[in-house]
């Protein structure tokens, strides 16, 4: 990508107050940063189809140059809406991100992903099942996409890595602000082992409460199926489930969440018709895959490392209350 196009994309990402759809309109309209910079506030408002609150092209260019330096320095990449590298499944969203920032390797559009999500404070049975699901999905050749949060998300990522799949983590912050801090080691491992960290937020963006529900639409969008392992009544994982239904994705709940006191949301989904899984056999069958005897006969073995991680996860408090 030439420098002019790169600056254009990053400037559009930084215009305050625009929706994703409005940013995409600008990405489609302009090919060069210079063409955007000579526009007036009224010009931009006309393209966006509503008045613009603020317009400072010089300030936007300065910020875009800073972002470009940060992206280069930290080994990030990004794909904007007009580019062929942009994940095609995200185009199905009602409000797809205008830009997707990433570290690692973008998921192969020809290989389906499964989302595995749930509460940040899971029961021990649900945590183990999340790990097992992630591992067995990997053995069937299916990468997991989740949100890198404490609890179910982290265990599903770890299981997927254990099985050798390039797991994908979608963040509710800039990629240089991995949250929670306790999962930064996991984030590094994801990148090192061929997976990806994704975010719609530019470098330097701190985690904020409203970022996480938005993040969940990307998780559902990237997946062919969504598995809710364990979710309380008002869990953010239920937002992911709603996005999955809106997008026509397959929706499952895990058996461990049904039996748990923390699984009121999981049980409600099952009562509404979500499929119930204890392993991946049903998913493999629905997708025409061979689960293999090593999956069907697998015996849970969390080992000392996972047991220690489980203990830490169940006792950690998410001090800012972000995520699920």
N, C-alpha and C positions, 0 to 999 in steps of 0.2 A: 504493500500500500504506500502511495506517495505521501509525503509529509503534509501537503495541502489537504488531502482527503482525511488524513488522520486528525489533523487539527479541527477540521470541520465537524467530524463525528463527536469529538470530545467537547467542543464548544456547545453543540446542541445538547449533549448530555448534561451540561451545567446550566442551561437556561432555567432560571427559577420559575416554579409555578406551573409548568407544563405537564400534561398527562403523557403517558406512553404513546398514545395514538397521535397526539399533537407533535411530539418529537419525530415520530416516523414520517409525518407529513413533511417536515422540514428536511429529513434525510432524503426523501424522494425528490424534493424540489431542487436541492442544491448539489453540485458536484465538487465545488471548491470553497475553501474557507474565505477567499477574497470576495466571492459573490455574496456570502452571508454577511460579511463585515460591513458592506456598503448599504445594507438594508436599514430602513428606519424602523422605529418601534411600531408604526402603523403597518408597514409592509409585513412584518412578522405576525402581527395580530390578524391581518387579513388571511394569511396562509393558515394560521392556527384556528381561524374562524371564531376568535374571541379576543377582546382587548388584552394586551400584554401589560403586566404590572410593572415590570422593570426591563430595561434593555441597555446593556453596557458592553458593546462588542469588544472594546479594548480590554476590559476586565475579564471577559470570557476567554479572549485569546491568551492572556497571561495565565489564567488558570489551566487552560488546555495545554499550554506549553509545560507547566509544572506537572500536570498529569502524565504527559508523554514521557517526561524524564523519569517519573516514578515507575511507570509501566516498564520502561527499558531497564531501569536499575534493578527491579525486583523480578524480572523474568516473566511478567504478565503478558498476556495477549488479549485481544478483544475482537469480537465480530459484531458488526452493525447490521441493521435490518437489510440494507441493499446487497450485502455480501453473500456469496454462495456458502461460506463457512458457517453462517448463522444457523443454529440448530433448527431444522425444519419443523419439528413438532411444536416448537414454541409459536410458530405462526398461527396455530390453531387457537391460541388464547384470545379471549375477548380484548385484552390489553397487553399484548406481548411487549417485553422489554425492548427498548430501542437499540440498546447495546448490551451485549453479554461479555463481561470481563471474565477471564479465566487464567488459571495456572495449571500446568500439566497439559493433558491432551483432551480436546473436546470429545464427547461421546460419539461413537460411530453411529451415524444415522441409520445404518442398515442393521443394527443390532438392538433388539428391544431391551428396555430397562424395566426393573420393578422397583417401585417406591416402598420402603419399609419405614414406618414412622410410628410415633407414640409419645407417651408422657416422659418428662424429664426425670421423674422419680418413680421408676417402675418397681413392681414386685420382683423378687428374685426369679420366679418362674418365667415372667414375661421377658426379663433381661436375657435369660439363657435362651429362650425361644427366639428372640430377635437375633442373637448371635448365630444360632443354628440355621435360621432361615437365610441369613446373609451368606453363610458358608455354603449351604446346599444350593442356593441359587447360583453361586459362583461355579460350583461343580457341574451344574447344568448349562454353564456358559452365559449366565444372566448377570450383568452388573446391577448393583443396587444404587439407587439415588435416594438420598435423604438429606437432613438438614444440619448435620454436625453438632446437634444439640447434645446436652448431657442425656444419659439414659438410653432409651430405645434407639434413637438415631445413631449414637456412637457405637452401640453394640452391633447394630446391623452393618455399619461400615467395617468394623473390626472383623466380623464374621466373613464378609465379602472379600476382604483382603486375605484372610486366612485361607479361603478357597481359591485365591489366585485371580480374582476379577478386578478390573479397573473401576473401582467404586467412584461415585460422583457425589460431591457434597455441595449443596447450594446454601450460600451464606446470606444473612440479613445485614451485612456490613460490607465495607470495602475489603478486598482480599488481603490488604496489608493490616487489617484490624480483625484478625480471626477471633471469633467469639464463640464459646467461652475460652478464656486463656488456657484452661486446663486441657483443652483439646487441640492446642497448637501442635503438639507432637504428632497426634493423629493426622492433622492436616498435612504436615510435612510428609508423613508416610504415604498418604494417599497420592500425593504428587510424585514421590520417588518411585512408587510401584505402578505407575502408568495410568492412574486415575486423574481426576480433575476437581478443582475447586472452582465454582461458578458464582457470579454475583452480577446483579444489574446495577450495583452502586459503584460510583467512581472511587479511585484510590482515596484513602483518608476518611471515608464515610464511617462514622461510629455506629455501633448497633443502637437501634431505637425501637421502641415497642411496636410501632406501626409498620416497621420493615418486615417483621416476621410473618404476619398474615399474607403480605404481598409475596414474600419468598415462597410460601407454600403453593401458590399457583404455578410457579416454575417447576417445583418438584412434581406435581401432578401432571403438568404439561409434558415433561420429559419421559414420563413412564407409560408403559402399556397397561400396567396393573398397579394398584395401590393396596398395600396390606397395612391395616391399622392393628398393631400388636396389642396395645393397651392404652385406653384413653378414658380419663374421667369425663364427667358430664359436660364440662365446659373446656375441654382440651383443645388446643390449637390444632391437634391432629385431625379433629373433626372438620376444620376448615379445609384441610387437604382432601378429606373424603368428599366434601361438597364440590370442590373443584373437579375431582375425578369424575363425579356423576355428571356434572355439566359438560365435561369434555367427552363423555362416553367411554371412559376408561373402565376396566374391570376393577371391582372393589371387593376386597376380602377382609375378614377380621381373623385374628389368631385365637386359637383355643385358650391360651393362657390368659388372655385378657377377659374372656367370658367368665372365668371362675374367680376373678380377682375383685376384691372390694374397690379397687381403683378402676374398674372396667365398666362403669355405668354407660359411658359413651360407646364403648365397644358393643355392649349388649344391645343398645338401641339400634345400632347399625345392623346387627344380625337380625333383629326383629323386623327391620325394614327390608330385609332380603339380601343383605351382603353374604357372600359365600364364607363358610367357616373352614379354616385350614389349620392343621397341626403340623404339617410339613409342606414341601413344595410339590408333592405328587399331583395334586389337582391342577396346579398352575402348569406344570410340565405337560400334563395330559391336554389341558385346554390349548396350549401353545404348540402341540404336536412335537414335544421334545421327549427325549429319553432321560428319565431321572436317574436310572442306573441303580444297581443293587447297593452300591456303596452309599447312596443317599437313602434309599428306602429302608435299609437295615442299619443306618447310622445310629450309634448310641451316644447321647450327649456326653461330652467330655470337656468340661470347661477348663481344666488344668489349673495350676497354681497361679499363672500369670493372669488369666481371665478372672479367676476367683478374687484376686487382689483388686483388679480393676473394678469388678462388680461391687466389692465392698466400698471402694472409694466413691463410685458413682451413686450408690444408694445413700451415702452419707454426705455428699457434697450438696451445698445449697447454692442455688443460682441467685447471687446477691441482688441483681437488678431485676429479676423476675422476667427476663426475656425468654422467648421460645415457648415451648409447650408446657 
